């Protein structure tokens, strides 16, 4: 009960300590932590069902929670910063943070594809998932930078 109380108090303080407009950024920052928590319980249930093959949809969900939950503290800070920058109209800064996320995901610092969250060299990861994650972040980052670039005023 004490941990639940402390957790609720932290959540309350997070919303009160930032401007009201940044409440979606706080919510986005909680998502990777929730995924990590779900992963812990998922793995406990899967351990109890050892030897039983998971249905494909459940196995895919487990993979998603694993990738989202690995490196959740850093991911949460970056996602919160990205959403706050977008709310404030600072798209170039959000784009740069998205590109940083892509670089970190490429090496498994965030969104590690390894079962235990290990870091790796992308060409030795054994799958194309790190490249796909990095490419997704890179595309979003480049779009944010391009659309955040100051437009020149046309001459009259």
Secondary structure per residue as TSV (DSSP state, phi and psi in degrees):
chain	resnum	aa	ss	phi	psi
A	1	X	-	360.0	-34.0
A	2	X	H	-66.5	-41.5
A	3	X	H	-64.8	-37.1
A	4	X	H	-64.5	-44.5
A	5	X	H	-60.9	-46.0
A	6	X	H	-62.6	-42.0
A	7	X	H	-61.5	-44.0
A	8	X	H	-65.7	-36.4
A	9	X	H	-66.7	-39.8
A	10	X	H	-63.3	-43.8
A	11	X	H	-62.0	-44.9
A	12	X	H	-60.5	-45.8
A	13	X	H	-64.4	-35.5
A	14	X	H	-61.7	-40.3
A	15	X	H	-74.3	-33.8
A	16	X	H	-80.4	-24.8
A	17	X	S	-82.1	-10.5
A	18	X	S	-116.4	162.6
A	19	X	-	-60.2	149.7
A	20	X	G	-57.0	-34.3
A	21	X	G	-64.1	-22.8
A	22	X	G	-91.3	8.4
A	23	X	H	-57.1	-39.8
A	24	X	H	-62.2	-31.1
A	25	X	H	-67.6	-39.5
A	26	X	H	-63.2	-43.5
A	27	X	H	-62.8	-42.3
A	28	X	H	-63.5	-35.1
A	29	X	H	-68.7	-24.0
A	30	X	H	-77.9	-22.1
A	31	X	H	-58.4	-48.1
A	32	X	H	-62.8	-34.8
A	33	X	H	-66.4	-39.6
A	34	X	H	-64.3	-41.1
A	35	X	H	-61.5	-39.7
A	36	X	H	-65.0	-40.2
A	37	X	H	-65.1	-43.8
A	38	X	H	-61.2	-39.5
A	39	X	H	-61.5	-39.8
A	40	X	H	-59.8	-48.9
A	41	X	H	-69.2	-36.1
A	42	X	H	-61.7	-45.6
A	43	X	H	-65.4	-35.9
A	44	X	H	-64.2	-42.3
A	45	X	H	-67.1	-40.7
A	46	X	H	-65.9	-34.7
A	47	X	H	-65.2	-36.5
A	48	X	H	-70.1	-25.4
A	49	X	T	-102.5	26.4
A	50	X	T	-53.6	136.6
A	51	X	T	94.1	-11.2
A	52	X	S	-101.1	127.0
A	53	X	-	-71.9	133.4
A	54	X	-	-75.7	143.3
A	55	X	-	-60.3	150.6
A	56	X	H	-54.9	-41.0
A	57	X	H	-66.5	-37.4
A	58	X	H	-70.8	-37.6
A	59	X	H	-65.1	-38.7
A	60	X	H	-66.1	-40.4
A	61	X	H	-63.1	-41.4
A	62	X	H	-60.9	-43.4
A	63	X	H	-62.5	-39.2
A	64	X	H	-65.4	-45.7
A	65	X	H	-64.2	-36.2
A	66	X	H	-63.9	-48.7
A	67	X	H	-67.7	-41.0
A	68	X	H	-70.5	-35.4
A	69	X	H	-79.0	-26.2
A	70	X	T	-71.3	125.9
A	71	X	T	75.6	31.3
A	72	X	H	-65.2	-28.7
A	73	X	H	-67.4	-48.7
A	74	X	H	-67.7	-40.5
A	75	X	H	-59.9	-43.3
A	76	X	H	-61.4	-43.9
A	77	X	H	-64.3	-42.7
A	78	X	H	-68.2	-44.7
A	79	X	H	-63.0	-41.6
A	80	X	H	-61.2	-42.4
A	81	X	H	-64.4	-40.5
A	82	X	H	-62.1	-49.4
A	83	X	H	-65.5	-39.4
A	84	X	H	-62.6	-41.7
A	85	X	H	-63.4	-41.3
A	86	X	H	-65.1	-39.9
A	87	X	H	-62.3	-40.2
A	88	X	T	-79.8	-1.5
A	89	X	T	78.6	16.5
A	90	X	-	-97.1	70.0
A	91	X	H	-66.8	-34.8
A	92	X	H	-63.7	-41.9
A	93	X	H	-65.2	-40.4
A	94	X	H	-61.8	-40.4
A	95	X	H	-61.6	-41.8
A	96	X	H	-64.3	-42.4
A	97	X	H	-63.5	-37.5
A	98	X	H	-64.4	-39.7
A	99	X	H	-65.6	-37.3
A	100	X	H	-62.8	-43.1
A	101	X	H	-58.7	-41.6
A	102	X	H	-61.2	-43.7
A	103	X	H	-65.0	-41.8
A	104	X	H	-68.2	-37.6
A	105	X	H	-68.0	-30.7
A	106	X	H	-62.2	-33.1
A	107	X	T	-105.1	5.6
A	108	X	T	80.4	12.4
A	109	X	S	-66.3	-40.6
A	110	X	S	-121.9	152.9
A	111	X	S	56.7	42.1
A	112	X	-	-60.2	135.8
A	113	X	-	-89.8	-3.9
A	114	X	S	-76.7	147.9
A	115	X	T	-56.8	-33.8
A	116	X	T	-106.8	12.5
A	117	X	-	80.6	21.2
A	118	X	-	-68.1	152.9
A	119	X	-	-85.1	162.6
A	120	X	-	-159.9	169.0
A	121	X	-	-89.3	134.2
A	122	X	G	-58.8	-33.3
A	123	X	G	-76.8	-11.3
A	124	X	G	-109.2	9.6
A	125	X	S	-74.1	-21.2
A	126	X	S	87.4	2.6
A	127	X	S	-154.2	169.9
A	128	X	S	-91.1	2.6
A	129	X	H	-59.3	-43.2
A	130	X	H	-59.4	-39.3
A	131	X	H	-66.7	-39.6
A	132	X	H	-66.7	-42.6
A	133	X	H	-62.1	-46.6
A	134	X	H	-63.1	-40.0
A	135	X	H	-65.2	-40.8
A	136	X	H	-60.8	-47.4
A	137	X	H	-63.7	-40.5
A	138	X	H	-63.6	-43.0
A	139	X	H	-62.6	-47.5
A	140	X	H	-62.8	-40.4
A	141	X	H	-64.3	-44.3
A	142	X	H	-65.3	-39.1
A	143	X	H	-62.7	-42.7
A	144	X	H	-64.7	-39.9
A	145	X	H	-66.6	-45.0
A	146	X	H	-63.0	-46.6
A	147	X	H	-76.2	-15.6
A	148	X	H	-91.9	-6.2
A	149	X	S	-67.0	136.2
A	150	X	-	-62.6	132.5
A	151	X	-	-86.7	137.7
A	152	X	-	-76.9	141.0
A	153	X	-	-78.0	136.0
A	154	X	-	-73.1	143.2
A	155	X	-	-76.3	144.7
A	156	X	-	-83.1	360.0
